[in-house]
Amino acid sequence: MTMSYESLPLPVVPAPYRVRLFTPGDMDGVIALYSHPDVARSLNFTVPVSRETLHQKLTGDLEAMHQGKGIRWVLSRDEDPTPVGYLTLFNWSQKDRRAEVGYMVGRELWGQRVMTGVLPALIRFGFEQLNLHRIEGLVNVRNSASYKALTRAGFQQEGVLRGYQADGNGGGFNDLFLLALLEDAWRASVAA
């Protein structure tokens, strides 16, 4: 059984932002976000990142959505449909009731705590709409902003995956923090 993302409601994020399902029509706008050298580097793409690489990645994301392996959304501002971020619950396992959260915001929004406001909506969506038991986040140990966003949202660090990912810019291998939030801990925090 696969997830039917088309019939699910959209996560409700705080103003001035909104989300919509990622479609092929969003490809150029999302590629522009990923193309910024700082954004590409933070997400472990080789810098400069090629348009072809990003197009292949996003085409794969669309295919994964159609296969029921995750959902991708575009983050934009209320009055402007231009993408300012890209959000996902992916690597979805219906059997194990778990998924991984992923996100990216444009370089101009860094330091503004956008994900601190948006992450609770993705978490709520995962637990209430996808019936998840566990949501995971993998974060490069050098990405302190992403780590802080997840811990503010209630995620707990479970370990460090040493040498887990080849560095996209030839710098050896990256260590990643493994963080997770369980449904019962989330429900207790929202009930408090």
Short mmCIF file of the C-alpha atoms (twelve columns), coordinates in Angstrom:
data_MODEL
# 
_entry.id   MODEL 
# 
loop_
_atom_site.group_PDB 
_atom_site.id 
_atom_site.type_symbol 
_atom_site.label_atom_id 
_atom_site.label_alt_id 
_atom_site.label_comp_id 
_atom_site.label_asym_id 
_atom_site.label_seq_id 
_atom_site.Cartn_x 
_atom_site.Cartn_y 
_atom_site.Cartn_z 
_atom_site.pdbx_PDB_model_num 
ATOM 1   C CA . MET A 1   0.000  0.000  0.000   1 
ATOM 2   C CA . THR A 2   1.389  3.399  -0.893  1 
ATOM 3   C CA . MET A 3   0.706  6.808  0.495   1 
ATOM 4   C CA . SER A 4   -1.714 8.946  -1.520  1 
ATOM 5   C CA . TYR A 5   -0.257 12.392 -1.000  1 
ATOM 6   C CA . GLU A 6   -2.856 14.034 -3.279  1 
ATOM 7   C CA . SER A 7   -5.734 13.367 -0.871  1 
ATOM 8   C CA . LEU A 8   -3.948 14.635 2.247   1 
ATOM 9   C CA . PRO A 9   -4.364 18.168 3.571   1 
ATOM 10  C CA . LEU A 10  -1.400 20.515 3.421   1 
ATOM 11  C CA . PRO A 11  0.575  21.246 6.584   1 
ATOM 12  C CA . VAL A 12  -0.514 24.556 8.102   1 
ATOM 13  C CA . VAL A 13  2.583  26.699 8.584   1 
ATOM 14  C CA . PRO A 14  2.759  30.081 10.324  1 
ATOM 15  C CA . ALA A 15  2.356  33.330 8.390   1 
ATOM 16  C CA . PRO A 16  3.821  34.803 6.299   1 
ATOM 17  C CA . TYR A 17  4.555  31.346 4.822   1 
ATOM 18  C CA . ARG A 18  2.514  28.685 3.100   1 
ATOM 19  C CA . VAL A 19  3.241  25.297 1.560   1 
ATOM 20  C CA . ARG A 20  2.071  23.564 -1.583  1 
ATOM 21  C CA . LEU A 21  2.865  20.193 -3.082  1 
ATOM 22  C CA . PHE A 22  6.001  20.206 -5.201  1 
ATOM 23  C CA . THR A 23  5.194  19.898 -8.928  1 
ATOM 24  C CA . PRO A 24  7.289  19.961 -12.107 1 
ATOM 25  C CA . GLY A 25  6.294  23.625 -12.471 1 
ATOM 26  C CA . ASP A 26  8.319  24.416 -9.322  1 
ATOM 27  C CA . MET A 27  11.505 22.869 -10.697 1 
ATOM 28  C CA . ASP A 28  13.231 26.105 -11.805 1 
ATOM 29  C CA . GLY A 29  12.453 27.972 -8.586  1 
ATOM 30  C CA . VAL A 30  13.712 25.156 -6.359  1 
ATOM 31  C CA . ILE A 31  16.813 24.688 -8.522  1 
ATOM 32  C CA . ALA A 32  17.563 28.398 -8.047  1 
ATOM 33  C CA . LEU A 33  17.479 27.918 -4.253  1 
ATOM 34  C CA . TYR A 34  19.734 24.865 -4.319  1 
ATOM 35  C CA . SER A 35  22.137 26.604 -6.713  1 
ATOM 36  C CA . HIS A 36  23.344 29.145 -4.153  1 
ATOM 37  C CA . PRO A 37  26.874 27.970 -3.205  1 
ATOM 38  C CA . ASP A 38  26.244 28.187 0.562   1 
ATOM 39  C CA . VAL A 39  22.996 26.231 0.296   1 
ATOM 40  C CA . ALA A 40  24.547 23.611 -1.999  1 
ATOM 41  C CA . ARG A 41  27.533 23.217 0.312   1 
ATOM 42  C CA . SER A 42  25.309 22.882 3.408   1 
ATOM 43  C CA . LEU A 43  23.397 20.072 1.688   1 
ATOM 44  C CA . ASN A 44  26.577 18.298 0.578   1 
ATOM 45  C CA . PHE A 45  26.359 19.047 -3.144  1 
ATOM 46  C CA . THR A 46  29.549 19.633 -5.084  1 
ATOM 47  C CA . VAL A 47  30.013 23.391 -5.509  1 
ATOM 48  C CA . PRO A 48  29.325 24.733 -7.985  1 
ATOM 49  C CA . VAL A 49  26.337 22.417 -8.332  1 
ATOM 50  C CA . SER A 50  25.212 21.757 -11.877 1 
ATOM 51  C CA . ARG A 51  21.677 22.368 -13.034 1 
ATOM 52  C CA . GLU A 52  21.631 18.821 -14.424 1 
ATOM 53  C CA . THR A 53  22.472 17.371 -10.990 1 
ATOM 54  C CA . LEU A 54  19.676 19.343 -9.360  1 
ATOM 55  C CA . HIS A 55  17.202 18.483 -12.108 1 
ATOM 56  C CA . GLN A 56  17.987 14.767 -11.635 1 
ATOM 57  C CA . LYS A 57  17.596 15.062 -7.855  1 
ATOM 58  C CA . LEU A 58  14.235 16.829 -8.107  1 
ATOM 59  C CA . THR A 59  12.973 14.473 -10.824 1 
ATOM 60  C CA . GLY A 60  13.829 11.615 -8.458  1 
ATOM 61  C CA . ASP A 61  11.926 13.395 -5.691  1 
ATOM 62  C CA . LEU A 62  8.838  13.647 -7.909  1 
ATOM 63  C CA . GLU A 63  9.115  9.947  -8.768  1 
ATOM 64  C CA . ALA A 64  9.435  9.040  -5.064  1 
ATOM 65  C CA . MET A 65  6.245  11.009 -4.390  1 
ATOM 66  C CA . HIS A 66  4.404  9.117  -7.103  1 
ATOM 67  C CA . GLN A 67  5.650  5.841  -5.615  1 
ATOM 68  C CA . GLY A 68  4.360  6.810  -2.158  1 
ATOM 69  C CA . LYS A 69  7.834  7.012  -0.599  1 
ATOM 70  C CA . GLY A 70  7.480  10.545 0.711   1 
ATOM 71  C CA . ILE A 71  5.985  13.967 0.218   1 
ATOM 72  C CA . ARG A 72  7.734  17.139 -0.933  1 
ATOM 73  C CA . TRP A 73  6.429  20.653 -0.484  1 
ATOM 74  C CA . VAL A 74  7.497  24.069 -1.661  1 
ATOM 75  C CA . LEU A 75  7.626  26.815 0.947   1 
ATOM 76  C CA . SER A 76  6.645  30.282 -0.259  1 
ATOM 77  C CA . ARG A 77  5.392  33.555 1.159   1 
ATOM 78  C CA . ASP A 78  1.649  34.270 1.370   1 
ATOM 79  C CA . GLU A 79  1.414  36.644 -1.576  1 
ATOM 80  C CA . ASP A 80  4.338  35.394 -3.672  1 
ATOM 81  C CA . PRO A 81  4.469  31.870 -5.145  1 
ATOM 82  C CA . THR A 82  8.252  32.038 -5.645  1 
ATOM 83  C CA . PRO A 83  9.863  29.165 -3.704  1 
ATOM 84  C CA . VAL A 84  11.803 30.216 -0.614  1 
ATOM 85  C CA . GLY A 85  12.263 26.673 0.698   1 
ATOM 86  C CA . TYR A 86  11.791 22.977 0.081   1 
ATOM 87  C CA . LEU A 87  10.389 20.580 2.696   1 
ATOM 88  C CA . THR A 88  9.976  16.826 2.815   1 
ATOM 89  C CA . LEU A 89  8.985  13.790 4.774   1 
ATOM 90  C CA . PHE A 90  10.762 10.989 2.934   1 
ATOM 91  C CA . ASN A 91  12.150 7.460  3.310   1 
ATOM 92  C CA . TRP A 92  8.659  6.646  4.551   1 
ATOM 93  C CA . SER A 93  8.132  3.136  5.939   1 
ATOM 94  C CA . GLN A 94  4.487  2.311  6.443   1 
ATOM 95  C CA . LYS A 95  5.368  -0.958 8.162   1 
ATOM 96  C CA . ASP A 96  7.656  0.707  10.689  1 
ATOM 97  C CA . ARG A 97  5.604  3.941  10.815  1 
ATOM 98  C CA . ARG A 98  8.675  6.115  10.382  1 
ATOM 99  C CA . ALA A 99  9.968  8.770  8.005   1 
ATOM 100 C CA . GLU A 100 12.841 11.213 7.747   1 
ATOM 101 C CA . VAL A 101 12.330 14.968 7.751   1 
ATOM 102 C CA . GLY A 102 14.280 17.156 5.369   1 
ATOM 103 C CA . TYR A 103 14.248 20.870 4.667   1 
ATOM 104 C CA . MET A 104 16.082 23.694 3.015   1 
ATOM 105 C CA . VAL A 105 15.470 27.432 2.970   1 
ATOM 106 C CA . GLY A 106 17.000 29.988 0.658   1 
ATOM 107 C CA . ARG A 107 20.214 31.660 1.792   1 
ATOM 108 C CA . GLU A 108 18.446 35.010 2.369   1 
ATOM 109 C CA . LEU A 109 16.330 33.375 5.123   1 
ATOM 110 C CA . TRP A 110 19.204 31.863 7.071   1 
ATOM 111 C CA . GLY A 111 19.351 32.997 10.687  1 
ATOM 112 C CA . GLN A 112 15.680 34.021 10.772  1 
ATOM 113 C CA . ARG A 113 14.460 30.833 12.512  1 
ATOM 114 C CA . VAL A 114 12.102 30.002 9.663   1 
ATOM 115 C CA . MET A 115 12.377 26.272 10.328  1 
ATOM 116 C CA . THR A 116 11.754 26.796 14.040  1 
ATOM 117 C CA . GLY A 117 8.301  27.988 12.986  1 
ATOM 118 C CA . VAL A 118 7.712  25.537 10.140  1 
ATOM 119 C CA . LEU A 119 9.011  22.266 11.626  1 
ATOM 120 C CA . PRO A 120 6.140  21.867 14.129  1 
ATOM 121 C CA . ALA A 121 3.688  21.815 11.205  1 
ATOM 122 C CA . LEU A 122 5.663  19.077 9.420   1 
ATOM 123 C CA . ILE A 123 5.882  17.068 12.629  1 
ATOM 124 C CA . ARG A 124 2.146  17.406 13.288  1 
ATOM 125 C CA . PHE A 125 1.444  16.356 9.700   1 
ATOM 126 C CA . GLY A 126 3.682  13.297 10.064  1 
ATOM 127 C CA . PHE A 127 2.118  12.083 13.277  1 
ATOM 128 C CA . GLU A 128 -1.493 12.994 12.527  1 
ATOM 129 C CA . GLN A 129 -1.795 12.500 8.757   1 
ATOM 130 C CA . LEU A 130 0.782  9.769  8.072   1 
ATOM 131 C CA . ASN A 131 0.263  7.955  11.377  1 
ATOM 132 C CA . LEU A 132 4.004  7.943  12.023  1 
ATOM 133 C CA . HIS A 133 5.507  6.594  15.222  1 
ATOM 134 C CA . ARG A 134 8.985  8.047  14.612  1 
ATOM 135 C CA . ILE A 135 10.411 10.970 12.651  1 
ATOM 136 C CA . GLU A 136 14.157 11.071 12.092  1 
ATOM 137 C CA . GLY A 137 16.537 13.811 11.081  1 
ATOM 138 C CA . LEU A 138 20.118 13.375 9.840   1 
ATOM 139 C CA . VAL A 139 22.260 16.487 10.170  1 
ATOM 140 C CA . ASN A 140 25.877 17.150 9.261   1 
ATOM 141 C CA . VAL A 141 27.772 17.785 12.511  1 
ATOM 142 C CA . ARG A 142 28.885 21.156 11.080  1 
ATOM 143 C CA . ASN A 143 25.275 22.309 10.488  1 
ATOM 144 C CA . SER A 144 24.527 23.784 13.913  1 
ATOM 145 C CA . ALA A 145 21.499 25.766 12.680  1 
ATOM 146 C CA . SER A 146 19.709 22.636 11.486  1 
ATOM 147 C CA . TYR A 147 20.648 20.773 14.653  1 
ATOM 148 C CA . LYS A 148 19.187 23.599 16.769  1 
ATOM 149 C CA . ALA A 149 15.972 23.696 14.715  1 
ATOM 150 C CA . LEU A 150 15.414 19.974 15.289  1 
ATOM 151 C CA . THR A 151 16.186 20.074 19.017  1 
ATOM 152 C CA . ARG A 152 13.889 23.093 19.472  1 
ATOM 153 C CA . ALA A 153 11.167 20.973 17.844  1 
ATOM 154 C CA . GLY A 154 11.705 18.218 20.422  1 
ATOM 155 C CA . PHE A 155 14.081 15.903 18.577  1 
ATOM 156 C CA . GLN A 156 16.664 14.094 20.678  1 
ATOM 157 C CA . GLN A 157 20.121 13.147 19.509  1 
ATOM 158 C CA . GLU A 158 20.498 9.384  19.399  1 
ATOM 159 C CA . GLY A 159 24.017 9.146  18.086  1 
ATOM 160 C CA . VAL A 160 26.659 10.172 15.606  1 
ATOM 161 C CA . LEU A 161 27.005 8.313  12.335  1 
ATOM 162 C CA . ARG A 162 30.784 8.522  11.874  1 
ATOM 163 C CA . GLY A 163 32.085 8.798  8.320   1 
ATOM 164 C CA . TYR A 164 28.542 8.270  7.057   1 
ATOM 165 C CA . GLN A 165 28.560 10.425 3.947   1 
ATOM 166 C CA . ALA A 166 31.220 11.208 1.359   1 
ATOM 167 C CA . ASP A 167 31.815 14.950 1.298   1 
ATOM 168 C CA . GLY A 168 30.443 16.430 -1.933  1 
ATOM 169 C CA . ASN A 169 33.425 18.749 -2.211  1 
ATOM 170 C CA . GLY A 170 36.160 16.173 -1.787  1 
ATOM 171 C CA . GLY A 171 36.769 16.779 1.905   1 
ATOM 172 C CA . GLY A 172 36.746 13.136 2.989   1 
ATOM 173 C CA . PHE A 173 33.701 11.896 4.841   1 
ATOM 174 C CA . ASN A 174 31.092 13.661 6.937   1 
ATOM 175 C CA . ASP A 175 29.837 12.652 10.350  1 
ATOM 176 C CA . LEU A 176 26.078 13.060 10.796  1 
ATOM 177 C CA . PHE A 177 23.999 13.464 13.919  1 
ATOM 178 C CA . LEU A 178 21.039 11.094 14.107  1 
ATOM 179 C CA . LEU A 179 18.109 12.763 15.849  1 
ATOM 180 C CA . ALA A 180 14.584 11.462 16.315  1 
ATOM 181 C CA . LEU A 181 11.215 12.348 17.782  1 
ATOM 182 C CA . LEU A 182 8.740  9.678  18.859  1 
ATOM 183 C CA . GLU A 183 4.998  10.136 18.662  1 
ATOM 184 C CA . ASP A 184 4.347  9.671  22.390  1 
ATOM 185 C CA . ALA A 185 6.951  12.326 23.306  1 
ATOM 186 C CA . TRP A 186 5.458  14.710 20.748  1 
ATOM 187 C CA . ARG A 187 1.904  14.139 21.992  1 
ATOM 188 C CA . ALA A 188 3.026  14.747 25.582  1 
ATOM 189 C CA . SER A 189 4.743  18.013 24.565  1 
ATOM 190 C CA . VAL A 190 1.718  19.385 22.682  1 
ATOM 191 C CA . ALA A 191 -0.623 18.395 25.524  1 
ATOM 192 C CA . ALA A 192 1.466  20.299 28.096  1 
# 
